[in-house]
Amino acid sequence: MINENLQLKPYSSVMGAWIQKEKEESALLFRCIPATIVSLFVVSVICMNLLANKTLVQTEWIALDGGILISWLSFMCMDIITKHFGPKASNKLAVFATMINLFTCLIFYIASIIPSNADDYTAFNGIFGGTWFILLGSTIAFLMSAAVNNSLNWMIGKAFKKNPDGKIAFAVRSYLSTFIGQFIDNLIFAIIVFAVFAPVFWDGFHWTILQCLMCALTGAAAELFMEIVFSPLGYRITKKWKKDNVGQEYLAYIGEEG
């Protein structure tokens, strides 16, 4: 027993130190990231989840849900944050936005099950009551795609040795990471929700694997188009952040910590 305690104590000490370091780093990060970007990112994640309840297009070979209307904003915000603060910071913000989204969905669900005689009761339930497997699918898909997008964006950026802060470098890293990240997001979500759970819980309504693949591909292309349109704004934001030394305290901290 004494030997076991001696072996466990160093591990617990290391874990405690790591948790404390992560708490300090996260607190510093959220003090440094401009509130406008954080707000836009969190709102886009929440809206993406709500809009995913609606199918916009469904044919024999393609299907699209409403999430594609806003998901490009989430990925653009992650690209901006990854460029300036690094992929770890962007991943932390993605987890934070997901937690806020889950809390928001909980509030919506509670509101939807409270009895009401109002005429808009059924409509409210349909929009805000949500479906548990849609929330599950969107949460898993978003977190996995965010990790891929942020890591890929950072690695591509590192490949530009001569002018890593130039327009071309920002465009290439943003376009490639967004397209691949969005494809993964759309594909995982479509398979979980419309191919696995929908046939069981929605009276046989479902998407085929081909529709899921085409949804992922078409959605990624549409979202890439939006990224191309708005990437000049994202680039200007990163340039201004660097010029104004935004988040310098956090950047110095992670630099000192290795």
Secondary structure, DSSP 8 states (H G I E B T S, - for coil): -HHHHHHHHHHHHHHHHHHHHHHHHHHHHHHHS-HHHHHHHHHHHHHHHHHTTSEEEE-SS-EEEGGGGTHHHHHHHHHHHHHHH-HHHHHHHHHHHHHHHHHHHHHHHHHHHS----TTHHHHIIIII--HHHHHHHHHHHHHHHHHHHHHHHHHHHT--S-TTSHHHHHHHHHHHHHHHHHHHHHHHHIIIIIIIHHHHTTT----HHHHHHHHHHHHHHHHHHHHHHHHHHHHHHHHHHHTTTTHHHHHHHHHT-
